Amino acid sequence: MKAPANLFLIVLALAAALEPRAAAQPTPVLTWVPGSSIKKEQIIGDVDWAALAQGSNVPTASLTVTNFHILGTGEGYTFEDHGHLLFLSGDTISDDTNTWRFQARDPLGWCTNTDGESPLVVNYFTNRPYNYYRNTPIFVEPNGIEMGGNDIPNAGISLSNGVFLIWALHGVEWVNLREKCEF
């Protein structure tokens, strides 16, 4: 009886030795591959800041300073509504904070580009009628809710009964954009 027990232990040891082991996995490394991504264009402002830093004066297609006094915007969100790409911009600064006090409010923009190879032209909804000196963007300003810095629109959806926005703040709020803006 001892022989089968010893044989069993030998077979068990042999099986353990021959069992395939998981190969040690190397730690993943994030690697940037030169040329794998490119900057298509700058959308906000009047000049491409990266080109300007290299000595070239390349205008943006939207000319947001000239047309809307918008020098910069924070993060935002885009979505489609009946052929318009709507831009929900984040906290915004003007080209002249003494004249145009945007106070980090959030403007609404749109474009109708359908060709990804053509320059992206963003327009902003503004007060009417157009007047350069009074031409300021329309901002997301829901009734009864103070929109401060970092309270930004972060989603939108186009439904049959309107365009609705959701933004990040102390709660979730909806606003029907079609009631406020004409396309």
C-alpha positions, 0 to 999 in steps of 0.5 A: 500500500505504500507504493501507491501512496508514494506514487500518488505524491510523486504524480501530485508533485509532478503535476504541480511542477508542470502546471502552466503558470501565469506569466508576470504581466509588465506594468502598463505604460502610457506612451505618446506616439509623435505624429499620432494626434494633431491640432485641427484649429483654435475655435475661441478668440481672434488669433491662434495663440499657439501660432502667435507664440511661434511668430505667425498671426493666424486668425480663427474662423469664428473671430469671437473677440471681434464678433462677440467680445469672447476671449476665452471660455471654459469647458462645455458641451456640444450636441445637435439640434435640427442641423445646428451644433449647439455649443454650451460654453463654460465660464467665459472671459471678455476681451475688456473686463471693464466694458464687458463684465461677463463674470464667468457666465456661460454663453450659448453658441451654434454652428452649421458646419457639416464638412469636417475639413472646413473651418469651424465657425461658432456664432453665439446667440446675442441680444437683438438687434445687432450692434457691436457696442451692445452685442453681448452673448446670451448667457445661461441664467435660469430663473432663481438659480445663481450661476457662479464660477464652475456652474456650467452647462454639461449636457443638452438634448433636443426633443420634439417639445424643445431643447433642454439643458442640464448644468452642473451646480447644486442640483439638476435644472432644465431649461427649454432653449427654444423658448429663449433663442431664435434659430 
